[in-house]
Protein backbone atom coordinates (compact mmCIF):
# COMPACT_ATOMS: atom_id res chain seq x y z
CA UNK A 1 0.00 0.00 0.00
CA UNK A 2 1.14 3.47 -0.69
CA UNK A 3 0.83 6.18 1.90
CA UNK A 4 -1.99 7.82 -0.02
CA UNK A 5 -4.24 4.74 0.34
CA UNK A 6 -3.90 4.50 4.14
CA UNK A 7 -7.06 5.61 5.86
CA UNK A 8 -7.14 8.31 8.46
CA UNK A 9 -7.81 5.77 11.23
CA UNK A 10 -4.75 3.75 10.33
CA UNK A 11 -2.64 6.91 10.19
CA UNK A 12 -3.46 7.97 13.76
CA UNK A 13 -3.38 4.41 15.14
CA UNK A 14 -7.01 4.12 16.23
CA UNK A 15 -8.06 0.77 17.56
CA UNK A 16 -11.10 -0.56 15.75
CA UNK A 17 -12.67 -2.12 18.85
CA UNK A 18 -12.13 0.67 21.37
CA UNK A 19 -12.36 3.60 18.99
CA UNK A 20 -9.65 5.38 21.00
CA UNK A 21 -6.23 6.20 19.61
CA UNK A 22 -3.64 3.72 20.84
CA UNK A 23 -1.27 6.47 21.95
CA UNK A 24 -3.98 8.02 24.10
CA UNK A 25 -4.86 4.72 25.76
CA UNK A 26 -1.22 4.04 26.59
CA UNK A 27 -0.80 7.54 28.02
CA UNK A 28 -3.88 7.18 30.19
CA UNK A 29 -2.58 3.89 31.59
CA UNK A 30 0.77 5.49 32.32
CA UNK A 31 -0.89 8.50 33.93
CA UNK A 32 -2.95 6.35 36.26
CA UNK A 33 0.11 4.34 37.27
CA UNK A 34 2.01 7.55 37.89
CA UNK A 35 -0.90 8.93 39.90
CA UNK A 36 -0.97 5.81 42.07
CA UNK A 37 2.77 6.00 42.62
CA UNK A 38 2.74 9.66 43.62
CA UNK A 39 -0.36 9.20 45.75
CA UNK A 40 1.44 6.42 47.63
CA UNK A 41 4.52 8.62 48.03
CA UNK A 42 2.32 11.43 49.34
CA UNK A 43 0.72 9.19 51.96
CA UNK A 44 4.10 7.86 53.09
CA UNK A 45 5.46 11.39 53.44
CA UNK A 46 2.33 12.54 55.24
CA UNK A 47 2.60 9.59 57.63
CA UNK A 48 6.25 10.44 58.34
CA UNK A 49 5.34 14.08 58.95
CA UNK A 50 2.57 13.07 61.35
CA UNK A 51 4.97 10.77 63.16
CA UNK A 52 7.50 13.59 63.52
CA UNK A 53 4.79 15.87 64.92
CA UNK A 54 3.85 13.24 67.51
CA UNK A 55 7.50 12.76 68.47
CA UNK A 56 8.02 16.52 68.80
CA UNK A 57 4.98 17.06 71.02
CA UNK A 58 5.84 13.96 73.07
CA UNK A 59 9.37 15.17 73.72
CA UNK A 60 8.06 18.60 74.81
CA UNK A 61 5.52 16.91 77.09
CA UNK A 62 8.26 14.65 78.49
CA UNK A 63 10.51 17.60 79.35
CA UNK A 64 7.66 19.39 81.16
CA UNK A 65 6.69 16.14 82.91
CA UNK A 66 10.27 15.64 84.11
CA UNK A 67 10.28 19.18 85.49
CA UNK A 68 7.05 18.50 87.34
CA UNK A 69 8.25 15.07 88.53
CA UNK A 70 11.28 16.56 90.24
CA UNK A 71 9.23 18.93 92.38
CA UNK A 72 8.64 21.67 89.85
CA UNK A 73 5.06 22.24 90.97
CA UNK A 74 6.19 22.99 94.51
CA UNK A 75 8.15 26.01 93.28
CA UNK A 76 4.99 27.87 92.25
CA UNK A 77 4.49 29.44 95.68
CA UNK A 78 5.15 33.14 95.12
CA UNK A 79 5.20 35.42 92.13
CA UNK A 80 9.00 35.50 91.95
CA UNK A 81 9.42 31.75 92.19
CA UNK A 82 6.57 31.22 89.70
CA UNK A 83 8.30 33.45 87.15
CA UNK A 84 11.55 31.59 87.77
CA UNK A 85 9.80 28.25 87.29
CA UNK A 86 8.13 29.43 84.10
CA UNK A 87 11.56 30.52 82.86
CA UNK A 88 12.97 27.09 83.64
CA UNK A 89 10.08 25.34 81.85
CA UNK A 90 10.39 27.59 78.80
CA UNK A 91 14.16 26.95 78.78
CA UNK A 92 13.58 23.19 78.88
CA UNK A 93 11.05 23.38 76.06
CA UNK A 94 13.30 25.66 73.99
CA UNK A 95 16.29 23.35 74.48
CA UNK A 96 14.21 20.34 73.50
CA UNK A 97 12.94 22.02 70.35
CA UNK A 98 16.45 23.23 69.46
CA UNK A 99 17.73 19.65 69.67
CA UNK A 100 14.84 18.55 67.46
CA UNK A 101 15.68 21.34 64.99
CA UNK A 102 19.30 20.19 64.86
CA UNK A 103 18.17 16.63 64.13
CA UNK A 104 15.92 17.86 61.33
CA UNK A 105 18.66 20.10 59.91
CA UNK A 106 21.00 17.10 59.85
CA UNK A 107 18.33 15.29 57.77
CA UNK A 108 18.41 12.21 59.96
CA UNK A 109 14.72 11.26 59.56
C-alpha positions as CSV (number, residue, x, y, z in Angstrom):
1,X,0.0,0.0,0.0
2,X,1.1,3.5,-0.7
3,X,0.8,6.2,1.9
4,X,-2.0,7.8,0.0
5,X,-4.2,4.7,0.3
6,X,-3.9,4.5,4.1
7,X,-7.1,5.6,5.9
8,X,-7.1,8.3,8.5
9,X,-7.8,5.8,11.2
10,X,-4.8,3.8,10.3
11,X,-2.6,6.9,10.2
12,X,-3.5,8.0,13.8
13,X,-3.4,4.4,15.1
14,X,-7.0,4.1,16.2
15,X,-8.1,0.8,17.6
16,X,-11.1,-0.6,15.7
17,X,-12.7,-2.1,18.9
18,X,-12.1,0.7,21.4
19,X,-12.4,3.6,19.0
20,X,-9.7,5.4,21.0
21,X,-6.2,6.2,19.6
22,X,-3.6,3.7,20.8
23,X,-1.3,6.5,21.9
24,X,-4.0,8.0,24.1
25,X,-4.9,4.7,25.8
26,X,-1.2,4.0,26.6
27,X,-0.8,7.5,28.0
28,X,-3.9,7.2,30.2
29,X,-2.6,3.9,31.6
30,X,0.8,5.5,32.3
31,X,-0.9,8.5,33.9
32,X,-3.0,6.3,36.3
33,X,0.1,4.3,37.3
34,X,2.0,7.5,37.9
35,X,-0.9,8.9,39.9
36,X,-1.0,5.8,42.1
37,X,2.8,6.0,42.6
38,X,2.7,9.7,43.6
39,X,-0.4,9.2,45.7
40,X,1.4,6.4,47.6
41,X,4.5,8.6,48.0
42,X,2.3,11.4,49.3
43,X,0.7,9.2,52.0
44,X,4.1,7.9,53.1
45,X,5.5,11.4,53.4
46,X,2.3,12.5,55.2
47,X,2.6,9.6,57.6
48,X,6.2,10.4,58.3
49,X,5.3,14.1,58.9
50,X,2.6,13.1,61.3
51,X,5.0,10.8,63.2
52,X,7.5,13.6,63.5
53,X,4.8,15.9,64.9
54,X,3.8,13.2,67.5
55,X,7.5,12.8,68.5
56,X,8.0,16.5,68.8
57,X,5.0,17.1,71.0
58,X,5.8,14.0,73.1
59,X,9.4,15.2,73.7
60,X,8.1,18.6,74.8
61,X,5.5,16.9,77.1
62,X,8.3,14.7,78.5
63,X,10.5,17.6,79.3
64,X,7.7,19.4,81.2
65,X,6.7,16.1,82.9
66,X,10.3,15.6,84.1
67,X,10.3,19.2,85.5
68,X,7.0,18.5,87.3
69,X,8.2,15.1,88.5
70,X,11.3,16.6,90.2
71,X,9.2,18.9,92.4
72,X,8.6,21.7,89.8
73,X,5.1,22.2,91.0
74,X,6.2,23.0,94.5
75,X,8.2,26.0,93.3
76,X,5.0,27.9,92.3
77,X,4.5,29.4,95.7
78,X,5.1,33.1,95.1
79,X,5.2,35.4,92.1
80,X,9.0,35.5,91.9
81,X,9.4,31.7,92.2
82,X,6.6,31.2,89.7
83,X,8.3,33.5,87.1
84,X,11.6,31.6,87.8
85,X,9.8,28.2,87.3
86,X,8.1,29.4,84.1
87,X,11.6,30.5,82.9
88,X,13.0,27.1,83.6
89,X,10.1,25.3,81.9
90,X,10.4,27.6,78.8
91,X,14.2,27.0,78.8
92,X,13.6,23.2,78.9
93,X,11.0,23.4,76.1
94,X,13.3,25.7,74.0
95,X,16.3,23.3,74.5
96,X,14.2,20.3,73.5
97,X,12.9,22.0,70.3
98,X,16.5,23.2,69.5
99,X,17.7,19.7,69.7
100,X,14.8,18.6,67.5
101,X,15.7,21.3,65.0
102,X,19.3,20.2,64.9
103,X,18.2,16.6,64.1
104,X,15.9,17.9,61.3
105,X,18.7,20.1,59.9
106,X,21.0,17.1,59.8
107,X,18.3,15.3,57.8
108,X,18.4,12.2,60.0
109,X,14.7,11.3,59.6
